[in-house]
Amino acid sequence: MTDETESQIEHHLREALRHLNEAQDGDLRKTNAIALEQVSNTVSMVLREHSEDGE
């Protein structure tokens, strides 16, 4: 993975954690969809990078 990709992944993971923490502290309905989207995007990005590295 490139440094830029790792930086993007770290950003997405931090955002997902932030949203999950907000969900624990407050309005779960508001933050749940955002947190799930962030986690999904991060997992997709990691899988995409992993498959590209294997080619």
N, C-alpha and C positions, 0 to 999 in steps of 0.2 A: 504494500500500500504506500501511496505517496504521503508526504507530510500534510499536504492539503486535505487529502481524504481522511487521514487520522484526525486532523483538526475538526473537520466536519462531523465525524462520528462522535468525537468527544463533545462537541457542541450539542448534537442531538441527544446524547445520553444525559448531559447536564440539564437540558430543557425538559426531558422526560422526567427526570428526578424532581425537578422543581415543580412540575405540574402534579406529580404524585404526592409530593409533600403538601401542596396546596389542597389537594383532595382530602388528605388526612385532617387538615386544619380547618376546612371550611365546607364550601358548597360542592359536594361530590358530583352532583349532576352537571355543574358547569365545567369542571375541570376533567372529569372522567374521559370524555370524548377526546379532548385535546391530548391528554396523557397517552391514551391508547394509540392515537394517531402518531405521536412522537416515537413511541416504542416501536410501532409497526414500521415507520420510516427508517429508523435506525437499524432494525433487524434486516430489512430489505437491502439497505445500503451495504451492510456487512456481508450479506450473502452474495450480493452482486460483485463486490470487490473480491471476495474469496473465489468466486467462479472465474473471474477475469484473471486472477493470479495463477489459477490452475491451467489456463490455456497456453 
